[in-house]
Amino acid sequence: MPLEYTPLSHLNSSQKEWKIRVLVSRGERIQASLKQKLIKKFGRDLKEEEYLDVMNFEVLGNNGDYRGTTHPYKISFIWTTYMKTSEQIPNLSHFNLSPFLDILSQSIVDDVFIDILGEIVGMGEITERKYAWHSTKLLDIQLRDLSETIIECTLWENRAEDVHSYVKNNKTGPVILLGSLMRTKKFNGKISVQNSRFSTKLFLNEDIDEISEFKKGMVNTDNLAPCTVTPVVKPTSNKVVTVDDFPLSCFKTIDQLMCIEESTCVMFASILAIQKGIPWFYVGCKGCCGKATPYFNPVTEEIEANKYACDSCEKDETTTSIRYKLQVKVADHTGSTSFLLFDREVIQLIHKSAYELLEQQVQVCFPLILHLFHVSMMNGLNIK
């Protein structure tokens, strides 16, 4: 039976077979991701402002520090995801504008994409920030919305240069900026917005409905009058930020790991507990050991039983095996954290395959691994 259309607001992880109609990056938003190998397959069909019907994808919890939207879930494309051009075009708003007062009143800043609209009333000069590995240009500006609320905004690299040049050369009235897919930041207790590295799009005095409506709502403004932008002066720093070197031969404690963004290191820790309530195994492709997914037939719009596809190998059919993906809590004298153990590590410790444990029923799996609790391990880790 063909799948029914589902509104984005109704998506959840209770099932894996969904059919939705989307407007790429506009309207009601949900975060979607494609692994690198899937970009070649789907990239050409993903175009902004195009309406698509999307079927058969994974729905995952939208957790973690890097979230694109406030939606509680996100979707992940798999090899058998199916897309086609939508025959019905919904009437959707192109932007989700956030009032400045709402942004500034946040007690906890969600690092998610937002859209902002305001008049540029203050602008500094382009400065250069130096890091250990490179330098980057930035521009501080001030935006004011129709409620007369002012918010600080930082623009980086090409966007800084584009806005600075436009404002300096503008002679036709106030400069209205609409920033799509911006991010909020909190530093020293102060909230500001800034562009993201790849996603942000800026519109300066462009002929779009939102900017036209904003100009109509401006009080005591003559659009033909010269624009006056107040200089923004902020202290600059030429301090070079250094990054510690973490060679493989150097031991690290858990406390030190919390300060590492990505590195390869060695540590000594004890396993305290196995995280329950989280799947401890997965169906893996025998070719690459990556996660295999049930095959979705785009003709019948149904999942075919006992048939699996592999995103990494780009195969509609693949042979599979049951593999470990065990989350454990570990500790040393400085603190505790969670690690993921896969087939090689778990089999070395308990001398049983995931398939053998599954055959003996899920209820006895954890007792069979209990002797891990007091095992100390020395292991090379790739910290992400």
MARMAR-505793 format. One record per residue (C-alpha): residue number from 0; chain; x, y, z. Coordinates in Angstrom, 1 decimal, padded with zeros to 4 digits. Each point is the difference from the previous one (the first is absolute). Layout:
node num->NUM&cadena->A&px->X&py->Y&pz->Z
...
This chain:
node num->0&cadena->A&px->000.0&py->000.0&pz->000.0
node num->1&cadena->A&px->001.4&py->003.4&pz->-000.9
node num->2&cadena->A&px->001.2&py->002.1&pz->002.9
node num->3&cadena->A&px->-002.1&py->003.0&pz->001.2
node num->4&cadena->A&px->001.4&py->003.5&pz->000.1
node num->5&cadena->A&px->001.2&py->001.1&pz->003.5
node num->6&cadena->A&px->000.4&py->003.6&pz->001.2
node num->7&cadena->A&px->003.5&py->000.7&pz->001.3
node num->8&cadena->A&px->-001.4&py->000.8&pz->003.5
node num->9&cadena->A&px->-001.4&py->-003.5&pz->000.3
node num->10&cadena->A&px->003.3&py->-001.8&pz->-000.8
node num->11&cadena->A&px->001.4&py->-002.2&pz->002.8
node num->12&cadena->A&px->002.1&py->-003.1&pz->000.5
node num->13&cadena->A&px->-002.9&py->-002.4&pz->000.5
node num->14&cadena->A&px->000.3&py->-001.3&pz->-003.5
node num->15&cadena->A&px->002.5&py->000.0&pz->-002.8
node num->16&cadena->A&px->-002.3&py->000.2&pz->-003.0
node num->17&cadena->A&px->-001.0&py->003.6&pz->-000.7
node num->18&cadena->A&px->-001.1&py->002.0&pz->-003.0
node num->19&cadena->A&px->000.2&py->003.8&pz->000.2
node num->20&cadena->A&px->-000.2&py->003.0&pz->-002.3
node num->21&cadena->A&px->002.8&py->002.5&pz->000.6
node num->22&cadena->A&px->001.1&py->003.4&pz->-001.3
node num->23&cadena->A&px->003.8&py->-000.3&pz->000.1
node num->24&cadena->A&px->001.4&py->002.3&pz->002.8
node num->25&cadena->A&px->-003.2&py->002.1&pz->000.3
node num->26&cadena->A&px->-003.3&py->000.0&pz->001.7
node num->27&cadena->A&px->-000.5&py->-002.2&pz->003.1
node num->28&cadena->A&px->003.4&py->-001.4&pz->000.7
node num->29&cadena->A&px->001.5&py->-003.3&pz->001.0
node num->30&cadena->A&px->003.7&py->-000.9&pz->-000.2
node num->31&cadena->A&px->001.0&py->-002.5&pz->-002.7
node num->32&cadena->A&px->003.4&py->-001.5&pz->-000.6
node num->33&cadena->A&px->001.7&py->-002.0&pz->-002.7
node num->34&cadena->A&px->003.2&py->-002.0&pz->000.5
node num->35&cadena->A&px->002.8&py->000.9&pz->-002.4
node num->36&cadena->A&px->-000.6&py->-003.0&pz->-002.3
node num->37&cadena->A&px->-003.7&py->000.9&pz->-000.4
node num->38&cadena->A&px->000.7&py->003.5&pz->-001.2
node num->39&cadena->A&px->001.0&py->-001.3&pz->-003.4
node num->40&cadena->A&px->-003.3&py->-001.9&pz->-000.2
node num->41&cadena->A&px->-002.4&py->002.6&pz->001.3
node num->42&cadena->A&px->001.9&py->003.3&pz->-000.3
node num->43&cadena->A&px->-001.1&py->000.9&pz->-003.5
node num->44&cadena->A&px->-003.7&py->-000.4&pz->000.9
node num->45&cadena->A&px->000.2&py->002.3&pz->003.1
node num->46&cadena->A&px->-000.5&py->003.5&pz->-001.1
node num->47&cadena->A&px->-001.1&py->003.0&pz->002.0
node num->48&cadena->A&px->-003.6&py->001.2&pz->-000.5
node num->49&cadena->A&px->-001.0&py->-003.4&pz->-001.5
node num->50&cadena->A&px->-002.8&py->-002.0&pz->001.4
node num->51&cadena->A&px->000.7&py->-003.7&pz->000.4
node num->52&cadena->A&px->-001.7&py->-003.2&pz->001.2
node num->53&cadena->A&px->002.4&py->-001.9&pz->002.2
node num->54&cadena->A&px->-000.6&py->-003.6&pz->001.1
node num->55&cadena->A&px->001.8&py->-002.6&pz->002.0
node num->56&cadena->A&px->002.5&py->001.6&pz->002.3
node num->57&cadena->A&px->001.1&py->-000.3&pz->003.6
node num->58&cadena->A&px->-001.5&py->002.2&pz->002.8
node num->59&cadena->A&px->002.5&py->000.6&pz->002.8
node num->60&cadena->A&px->-000.1&py->002.1&pz->003.1
node num->61&cadena->A&px->001.3&py->003.5&pz->-000.6
node num->62&cadena->A&px->002.5&py->000.0&pz->002.9
node num->63&cadena->A&px->003.5&py->001.1&pz->000.4
node num->64&cadena->A&px->001.8&py->003.4&pz->000.0
node num->65&cadena->A&px->-000.4&py->000.7&pz->-003.7
node num->66&cadena->A&px->-003.6&py->000.3&pz->-001.0
node num->67&cadena->A&px->-001.4&py->001.6&pz->-003.1
node num->68&cadena->A&px->-003.6&py->000.5&pz->001.3
node num->69&cadena->A&px->-002.1&py->-000.2&pz->003.2
node num->70&cadena->A&px->-001.9&py->-002.9&pz->-001.4
node num->71&cadena->A&px->000.3&py->-002.9&pz->002.5
node num->72&cadena->A&px->000.9&py->-002.4&pz->-002.8
node num->73&cadena->A&px->002.2&py->000.0&pz->-003.1
node num->74&cadena->A&px->-000.1&py->-002.1&pz->-003.2
node num->75&cadena->A&px->003.0&py->-001.9&pz->-001.5
node num->76&cadena->A&px->000.1&py->-001.1&pz->-003.6
node num->77&cadena->A&px->000.9&py->-003.6&pz->-000.7
node num->78&cadena->A&px->000.9&py->-001.8&pz->-003.2
node num->79&cadena->A&px->-003.6&py->-000.9&pz->-000.8
node num->80&cadena->A&px->-001.5&py->003.3&pz->000.8
node num->81&cadena->A&px->-002.3&py->001.0&pz->-002.9
node num->82&cadena->A&px->-000.7&py->003.5&pz->-001.3
node num->83&cadena->A&px->-002.1&py->001.5&pz->-002.7
node num->84&cadena->A&px->-001.2&py->003.4&pz->-001.0
node num->85&cadena->A&px->-003.2&py->000.9&pz->001.8
node num->86&cadena->A&px->-003.2&py->000.4&pz->-002.1
node num->87&cadena->A&px->-001.7&py->002.3&pz->002.5
node num->88&cadena->A&px->001.7&py->003.3&pz->001.0
node num->89&cadena->A&px->-000.9&py->001.0&pz->003.6
node num->90&cadena->A&px->-000.2&py->003.7&pz->001.0
node num->91&cadena->A&px->003.0&py->000.3&pz->002.4
node num->92&cadena->A&px->001.7&py->003.0&pz->001.5
node num->93&cadena->A&px->003.6&py->000.2&pz->-001.1
node num->94&cadena->A&px->001.5&py->001.2&pz->003.3
node num->95&cadena->A&px->-000.5&py->-000.7&pz->003.7
node num->96&cadena->A&px->000.8&py->003.5&pz->001.4
node num->97&cadena->A&px->001.0&py->000.2&pz->003.6
node num->98&cadena->A&px->-000.9&py->003.2&pz->001.9
node num->99&cadena->A&px->003.1&py->001.6&pz->001.6
node num->100&cadena->A&px->-001.6&py->000.1&pz->003.5
node num->101&cadena->A&px->-000.6&py->-003.8&pz->-000.2
node num->102&cadena->A&px->003.7&py->-000.6&pz->-000.9
node num->103&cadena->A&px->001.3&py->002.2&pz->002.7
node num->104&cadena->A&px->-002.3&py->-001.4&pz->002.7
node num->105&cadena->A&px->001.3&py->-003.6&pz->-000.4
node num->106&cadena->A&px->001.3&py->-001.4&pz->003.3
node num->107&cadena->A&px->001.5&py->-002.9&pz->-001.9
node num->108&cadena->A&px->001.3&py->000.7&pz->-003.5
node num->109&cadena->A&px->-001.0&py->-002.7&pz->-002.5
node num->110&cadena->A&px->002.7&py->-000.1&pz->-002.7
node num->111&cadena->A&px->-002.6&py->-000.5&pz->-002.7
node num->112&cadena->A&px->-000.6&py->001.8&pz->-003.3
node num->113&cadena->A&px->-002.2&py->003.1&pz->000.2
node num->114&cadena->A&px->-001.0&py->002.8&pz->-002.4
node num->115&cadena->A&px->000.4&py->003.6&pz->000.9
node num->116&cadena->A&px->-001.2&py->003.3&pz->-001.5
node num->117&cadena->A&px->001.1&py->003.5&pz->000.9
node num->118&cadena->A&px->001.5&py->003.3&pz->-001.0
node num->119&cadena->A&px->003.7&py->000.4&pz->000.3
node num->120&cadena->A&px->000.5&py->002.9&pz->002.4
node num->121&cadena->A&px->003.6&py->-000.6&pz->001.0
node num->122&cadena->A&px->003.1&py->-001.4&pz->-001.7
node num->123&cadena->A&px->003.7&py->-000.4&pz->001.0
node num->124&cadena->A&px->002.9&py->-000.5&pz->-002.3
node num->125&cadena->A&px->001.2&py->-003.4&pz->-001.2
node num->126&cadena->A&px->002.5&py->-001.5&pz->002.3
node num->127&cadena->A&px->002.2&py->-003.1&pz->-000.2
node num->128&cadena->A&px->000.0&py->-002.7&pz->002.6
node num->129&cadena->A&px->003.1&py->-002.2&pz->000.1
node num->130&cadena->A&px->000.1&py->-003.6&pz->001.1
node num->131&cadena->A&px->002.8&py->-002.4&pz->000.1
node num->132&cadena->A&px->-000.8&py->-001.6&pz->-003.3
node num->133&cadena->A&px->-001.7&py->002.9&pz->-002.0
node num->134&cadena->A&px->-001.4&py->003.5&pz->000.2
node num->135&cadena->A&px->-003.6&py->001.1&pz->-000.7
node num->136&cadena->A&px->-001.8&py->003.3&pz->-000.6
node num->137&cadena->A&px->-003.0&py->001.1&pz->002.0
node num->138&cadena->A&px->-002.3&py->003.0&pz->000.1
node num->139&cadena->A&px->-002.2&py->001.1&pz->003.0
node num->140&cadena->A&px->-003.3&py->001.7&pz->-000.9
node num->141&cadena->A&px->-003.1&py->001.0&pz->001.9
node num->142&cadena->A&px->-003.5&py->-000.8&pz->-001.2
node num->143&cadena->A&px->-003.3&py->001.6&pz->001.1
node num->144&cadena->A&px->-003.4&py->-001.5&pz->-000.5
node num->145&cadena->A&px->-003.5&py->001.7&pz->-000.1
node num->146&cadena->A&px->-000.2&py->-000.2&pz->003.8
node num->147&cadena->A&px->003.0&py->002.2&pz->000.3
node num->148&cadena->A&px->002.0&py->-002.9&pz->001.5
node num->149&cadena->A&px->003.7&py->-000.1&pz->-001.0
node num->150&cadena->A&px->002.0&py->-003.2&pz->-000.3
node num->151&cadena->A&px->003.7&py->-000.5&pz->-000.6
node num->152&cadena->A&px->001.0&py->-002.0&pz->-003.0
node num->153&cadena->A&px->003.4&py->-001.3&pz->-001.2
node num->154&cadena->A&px->000.7&py->-000.9&pz->-003.6
node num->155&cadena->A&px->002.9&py->-002.0&pz->-001.2
node num->156&cadena->A&px->002.2&py->-000.3&pz->-003.1
node num->157&cadena->A&px->-001.8&py->000.8&pz->-003.3
node num->158&cadena->A&px->-003.2&py->001.0&pz->001.6
node num->159&cadena->A&px->001.9&py->002.6&pz->002.1
node num->160&cadena->A&px->001.6&py->001.5&pz->-003.1
node num->161&cadena->A&px->-003.3&py->-000.1&pz->-002.0
node num->162&cadena->A&px->-002.0&py->001.9&pz->002.7
node num->163&cadena->A&px->002.8&py->002.5&pz->000.8
node num->164&cadena->A&px->000.3&py->000.9&pz->-003.7
node num->165&cadena->A&px->-003.8&py->000.3&pz->-000.5
node num->166&cadena->A&px->-000.5&py->002.3&pz->003.0
node num->167&cadena->A&px->003.0&py->002.2&pz->-000.9
node num->168&cadena->A&px->-001.3&py->000.5&pz->-003.6
node num->169&cadena->A&px->-003.7&py->000.2&pz->000.8
node num->170&cadena->A&px->-001.5&py->003.5&pz->-000.8
node num->171&cadena->A&px->-003.7&py->-001.0&pz->-000.3
node num->172&cadena->A&px->-001.3&py->-000.1&pz->003.6
node num->173&cadena->A&px->000.1&py->-002.5&pz->002.9
node num->174&cadena->A&px->001.5&py->-003.4&pz->-000.5
node num->175&cadena->A&px->-002.3&py->-002.8&pz->000.9
node num->176&cadena->A&px->001.7&py->-003.4&pz->000.6
node num->177&cadena->A&px->-001.8&py->-003.3&pz->000.0
node num->178&cadena->A&px->002.2&py->-002.8&pz->001.2
node num->179&cadena->A&px->-001.2&py->-003.6&pz->-000.7
node num->180&cadena->A&px->001.4&py->-002.9&pz->002.0
node num->181&cadena->A&px->001.9&py->002.0&pz->002.5
node num->182&cadena->A&px->001.2&py->-001.2&pz->003.4
node num->183&cadena->A&px->-000.2&py->001.4&pz->003.6
node num->184&cadena->A&px->003.0&py->000.1&pz->002.3
node num->185&cadena->A&px->000.4&py->000.9&pz->003.6
node num->186&cadena->A&px->003.4&py->001.4&pz->001.2
node num->187&cadena->A&px->000.7&py->001.5&pz->003.4
node num->188&cadena->A&px->-003.7&py->000.0&pz->000.7
node num->189&cadena->A&px->-000.9&py->001.9&pz->-003.1
node num->190&cadena->A&px->-002.1&py->-001.4&pz->-002.9
node num->191&cadena->A&px->000.8&py->000.9&pz->-003.6
node num->192&cadena->A&px->-000.5&py->-001.5&pz->-003.5
node num->193&cadena->A&px->002.4&py->-001.0&pz->-002.7
node num->194&cadena->A&px->000.1&py->-001.7&pz->-003.3
node num->195&cadena->A&px->000.7&py->-003.7&pz->-000.3
node num->196&cadena->A&px->002.9&py->-001.0&pz->-002.1
node num->197&cadena->A&px->-001.8&py->-001.5&pz->-003.0
node num->198&cadena->A&px->-003.8&py->000.3&pz->000.4
node num->199&cadena->A&px->-000.7&py->003.7&pz->000.6
node num->200&cadena->A&px->-001.4&py->002.1&pz->-002.8
node num->201&cadena->A&px->-000.2&py->003.8&pz->000.3
node num->202&cadena->A&px->-002.5&py->002.3&pz->-001.8
node num->203&cadena->A&px->000.7&py->003.7&pz->000.0
node num->204&cadena->A&px->-002.8&py->002.3&pz->-001.1
node num->205&cadena->A&px->-001.2&py->-002.7&pz->-002.4
node num->206&cadena->A&px->-003.4&py->000.0&pz->-001.6
node num->207&cadena->A&px->-001.6&py->-002.7&pz->002.2
node num->208&cadena->A&px->-003.3&py->000.3&pz->001.9
node num->209&cadena->A&px->001.6&py->-000.1&pz->003.5
node num->210&cadena->A&px->002.3&py->002.9&pz->-000.7
node num->211&cadena->A&px->-002.8&py->002.0&pz->-001.7
node num->212&cadena->A&px->-002.3&py->-000.5&pz->003.0
node num->213&cadena->A&px->002.8&py->001.0&pz->002.4
node num->214&cadena->A&px->000.6&py->003.2&pz->-001.8
node num->215&cadena->A&px->-003.7&py->000.8&pz->000.1
node num->216&cadena->A&px->000.0&py->-000.5&pz->003.7
node num->217&cadena->A&px->002.9&py->002.3&pz->000.7
node num->218&cadena->A&px->-001.0&py->003.2&pz->001.8
node num->219&cadena->A&px->001.1&py->003.4&pz->-001.2
node num->220&cadena->A&px->002.2&py->-001.4&pz->-002.7
node num->221&cadena->A&px->000.6&py->001.6&pz->-003.4
node num->222&cadena->A&px->001.2&py->-002.8&pz->-002.2
node num->223&cadena->A&px->001.6&py->002.5&pz->-002.3
node num->224&cadena->A&px->002.1&py->001.6&pz->002.8
node num->225&cadena->A&px->003.7&py->-000.8&pz->000.4
node num->226&cadena->A&px->000.6&py->-002.9&pz->002.4
node num->227&cadena->A&px->001.7&py->000.8&pz->003.2
node num->228&cadena->A&px->001.9&py->-002.9&pz->001.6
node num->229&cadena->A&px->001.6&py->000.6&pz->003.4
node num->230&cadena->A&px->003.6&py->-001.2&pz->000.2
node num->231&cadena->A&px->000.4&py->-002.9&pz->002.4
node num->232&cadena->A&px->003.4&py->000.0&pz->001.8
node num->233&cadena->A&px->001.0&py->-003.1&pz->001.8
node num->234&cadena->A&px->003.4&py->-001.0&pz->001.5
node num->235&cadena->A&px->002.0&py->-002.3&pz->-002.2
node num->236&cadena->A&px->002.6&py->-002.6&pz->000.9
node num->237&cadena->A&px->002.9&py->-001.3&pz->-001.9
node num->238&cadena->A&px->000.5&py->-002.9&pz->002.4
node num->239&cadena->A&px->000.9&py->-003.3&pz->-001.7
node num->240&cadena->A&px->-002.2&py->-002.8&pz->001.2
node num->241&cadena->A&px->002.1&py->-003.2&pz->000.3
node num->242&cadena->A&px->-001.3&py->-003.6&pz->-000.2
node num->243&cadena->A&px->001.7&py->-002.6&pz->002.2
node num->244&cadena->A&px->001.6&py->-002.9&pz->-001.7
node num->245&cadena->A&px->-001.4&py->-003.4&pz->001.0
node num->246&cadena->A&px->002.4&py->-002.7&pz->-001.3
node num->247&cadena->A&px->-001.0&py->-003.7&pz->000.2
node num->248&cadena->A&px->002.9&py->-000.7&pz->002.4
node num->249&cadena->A&px->-001.4&py->002.4&pz->002.5
node num->250&cadena->A&px->-002.4&py->-001.3&pz->002.7
node num->251&cadena->A&px->-003.2&py->002.1&pz->000.6
node num->252&cadena->A&px->-002.4&py->000.0&pz->002.9
node num->253&cadena->A&px->-003.8&py->000.3&pz->-000.4
node num->254&cadena->A&px->000.1&py->003.5&pz->001.3
node num->255&cadena->A&px->002.5&py->000.9&pz->-002.7
node num->256&cadena->A&px->-002.2&py->-001.7&pz->-002.7
node num->257&cadena->A&px->-002.8&py->002.5&pz->000.8
node num->258&cadena->A&px->002.2&py->002.8&pz->-001.5
node num->259&cadena->A&px->000.9&py->-001.9&pz->-003.2
node num->260&cadena->A&px->-002.2&py->000.6&pz->-003.1
node num->261&cadena->A&px->001.5&py->-002.8&pz->-002.1
node num->262&cadena->A&px->003.2&py->-002.0&pz->000.6
node num->263&cadena->A&px->001.6&py->-003.4&pz->000.2
node num->264&cadena->A&px->001.3&py->-000.8&pz->003.5
node num->265&cadena->A&px->000.6&py->-002.7&pz->002.6
node num->266&cadena->A&px->-001.7&py->-000.3&pz->003.3
node num->267&cadena->A&px->-000.4&py->-002.4&pz->003.0
node num->268&cadena->A&px->-003.5&py->-000.4&pz->001.5
node num->269&cadena->A&px->-002.3&py->-002.5&pz->001.7
node num->270&cadena->A&px->-003.4&py->-001.0&pz->-001.3
node num->271&cadena->A&px->-002.6&py->000.8&pz->002.6
node num->272&cadena->A&px->-003.3&py->-001.0&pz->-001.7
node num->273&cadena->A&px->-001.7&py->-000.8&pz->-003.2
node num->274&cadena->A&px->-002.5&py->002.5&pz->-001.2
node num->275&cadena->A&px->-003.4&py->-001.8&pz->-000.1
node num->276&cadena->A&px->-003.0&py->001.1&pz->-002.0
node num->277&cadena->A&px->002.3&py->000.6&pz->-003.0
node num->278&cadena->A&px->000.2&py->-002.6&pz->-002.9
node num->279&cadena->A&px->003.2&py->-002.0&pz->000.6
node num->280&cadena->A&px->000.2&py->-001.5&pz->-003.5
node num->281&cadena->A&px->-000.8&py->000.9&pz->-003.6
node num->282&cadena->A&px->-000.5&py->-001.7&pz->-003.3
node num->283&cadena->A&px->003.3&py->000.7&pz->-001.9
node num->284&cadena->A&px->001.0&py->-000.4&pz->-003.6
node num->285&cadena->A&px->002.7&py->-002.8&pz->-000.4
node num->286&cadena->A&px->001.7&py->002.0&pz->-002.6
node num->287&cadena->A&px->000.8&py->003.2&pz->002.0
node num->288&cadena->A&px->-001.3&py->-000.7&pz->003.5
node num->289&cadena->A&px->-002.3&py->003.0&pz->-000.2
node num->290&cadena->A&px->-003.6&py->000.1&pz->000.9
node num->291&cadena->A&px->-002.3&py->-001.8&pz->-002.4
node num->292&cadena->A&px->-003.6&py->001.2&pz->-000.6
node num->293&cadena->A&px->-003.1&py->-001.8&pz->-001.1
node num->294&cadena->A&px->-000.5&py->000.2&pz->-003.7
node num->295&cadena->A&px->-002.7&py->002.4&pz->-001.1
node num->296&cadena->A&px->-001.7&py->-000.8&pz->-003.4
node num->297&cadena->A&px->-000.9&py->003.3&pz->-001.7
node num->298&cadena->A&px->-002.4&py->-001.8&pz->-002.3
node num->299&cadena->A&px->-002.2&py->-001.6&pz->002.8
node num->300&cadena->A&px->001.0&py->002.8&pz->002.5
node num->301&cadena->A&px->000.5&py->-002.8&pz->002.6
node num->302&cadena->A&px->002.8&py->-001.6&pz->001.9
node num->303&cadena->A&px->001.0&py->-003.4&pz->-001.3
node num->304&cadena->A&px->000.5&py->-002.6&pz->002.7
node num->305&cadena->A&px->003.4&py->-001.6&pz->000.5
node num->306&cadena->A&px->001.7&py->002.3&pz->-002.5
node num->307&cadena->A&px->002.5&py->002.6&pz->001.0
node num->308&cadena->A&px->001.8&py->002.9&pz->-001.7
node num->309&cadena->A&px->003.3&py->001.7&pz->000.9
node num->310&cadena->A&px->000.5&py->003.8&pz->-000.3
node num->311&cadena->A&px->003.8&py->-000.3&pz->000.3
node num->312&cadena->A&px->000.4&py->-002.6&pz->-002.7
node num->313&cadena->A&px->-002.8&py->001.6&pz->-002.1
node num->314&cadena->A&px->-001.7&py->-003.4&pz->-000.4
node num->315&cadena->A&px->-003.7&py->-000.7&pz->-000.1
node num->316&cadena->A&px->000.7&py->-003.5&pz->001.2
node num->317&cadena->A&px->002.7&py->-001.2&pz->002.4
node num->318&cadena->A&px->000.8&py->-002.8&pz->002.3
node num->319&cadena->A&px->-000.1&py->000.8&pz->003.8
node num->320&cadena->A&px->001.2&py->-001.1&pz->003.4
node num->321&cadena->A&px->-000.9&py->001.0&pz->003.6
node num->322&cadena->A&px->002.7&py->002.3&pz->001.5
node num->323&cadena->A&px->000.7&py->001.6&pz->003.3
node num->324&cadena->A&px->-000.6&py->003.7&pz->000.7
node num->325&cadena->A&px->000.2&py->000.1&pz->003.8
node num->326&cadena->A&px->-000.1&py->003.3&pz->002.0
node num->327&cadena->A&px->001.9&py->-000.2&pz->003.3
node num->328&cadena->A&px->000.7&py->002.4&pz->002.8
node num->329&cadena->A&px->003.8&py->000.2&pz->000.9
node num->330&cadena->A&px->001.9&py->001.9&pz->002.7
node num->331&cadena->A&px->003.4&py->000.9&pz->001.1
node num->332&cadena->A&px->001.3&py->002.1&pz->002.9
node num->333&cadena->A&px->-001.1&py->003.3&pz->-001.7
node num->334&cadena->A&px->-003.6&py->-000.8&pz->-001.0
node num->335&cadena->A&px->-002.3&py->-002.2&pz->-002.1
node num->336&cadena->A&px->-001.4&py->-000.1&pz->-003.6
node num->337&cadena->A&px->-001.6&py->-002.3&pz->-002.5
node num->338&cadena->A&px->001.8&py->-002.0&pz->-002.7
node num->339&cadena->A&px->-001.3&py->-002.1&pz->-002.9
node num->340&cadena->A&px->001.4&py->-003.5&pz->-000.3
node num->341&cadena->A&px->-000.3&py->-001.9&pz->-003.3
node num->342&cadena->A&px->000.5&py->-003.6&pz->-001.1
node num->343&cadena->A&px->003.8&py->-000.2&pz->000.5
node num->344&cadena->A&px->000.1&py->001.5&pz->003.5
node num->345&cadena->A&px->-003.0&py->-001.9&pz->001.4
node num->346&cadena->A&px->001.0&py->-003.4&pz->-001.4
node num->347&cadena->A&px->003.5&py->000.4&pz->001.4
node num->348&cadena->A&px->-001.6&py->000.5&pz->003.4
node num->349&cadena->A&px->-002.8&py->-002.5&pz->000.2
node num->350&cadena->A&px->001.0&py->-002.5&pz->-002.8
node num->351&cadena->A&px->-003.5&py->-000.1&pz->-001.4
node num->352&cadena->A&px->-001.4&py->001.4&pz->-003.2
node num->353&cadena->A&px->-003.1&py->002.2&pz->-000.1
node num->354&cadena->A&px->-001.8&py->-002.7&pz->-001.9
node num->355&cadena->A&px->000.7&py->-002.6&pz->002.8
node num->356&cadena->A&px->-001.3&py->002.3&pz->002.7
node num->357&cadena->A&px->-003.1&py->000.8&pz->-002.1
node num->358&cadena->A&px->-000.7&py->-003.7&pz->-000.4
node num->359&cadena->A&px->000.1&py->-000.4&pz->003.8
node num->360&cadena->A&px->-002.8&py->002.7&pz->000.3
node num->361&cadena->A&px->000.4&py->003.6&pz->000.9
node num->362&cadena->A&px->-000.8&py->-000.5&pz->003.7
node num->363&cadena->A&px->003.3&py->-001.8&pz->000.7
node num->364&cadena->A&px->002.2&py->002.3&pz->-002.1
node num->365&cadena->A&px->000.9&py->002.4&pz->002.7
node num->366&cadena->A&px->000.7&py->-002.6&pz->002.7
node num->367&cadena->A&px->002.4&py->-001.6&pz->-002.5
node num->368&cadena->A&px->001.9&py->003.3&pz->-000.2
node num->369&cadena->A&px->000.0&py->000.8&pz->003.7
node num->370&cadena->A&px->003.6&py->-000.9&pz->000.4
node num->371&cadena->A&px->000.8&py->003.0&pz->-002.1
node num->372&cadena->A&px->-000.9&py->002.3&pz->002.9
node num->373&cadena->A&px->003.3&py->-000.4&pz->001.9
node num->374&cadena->A&px->002.3&py->-000.5&pz->-003.1
node num->375&cadena->A&px->002.6&py->002.7&pz->-000.5
node num->376&cadena->A&px->000.8&py->000.6&pz->-003.6
node num->377&cadena->A&px->002.8&py->001.6&pz->-002.0
node num->378&cadena->A&px->-001.4&py->001.1&pz->-003.4
node num->379&cadena->A&px->000.8&py->002.4&pz->-002.8
node num->380&cadena->A&px->-002.9&py->002.5&pz->-000.5
node num->381&cadena->A&px->-001.0&py->002.2&pz->-002.8
node num->382&cadena->A&px->-001.7&py->002.9&pz->001.7
node num->383&cadena->A&px->-002.8&py->001.7&pz->-002.0
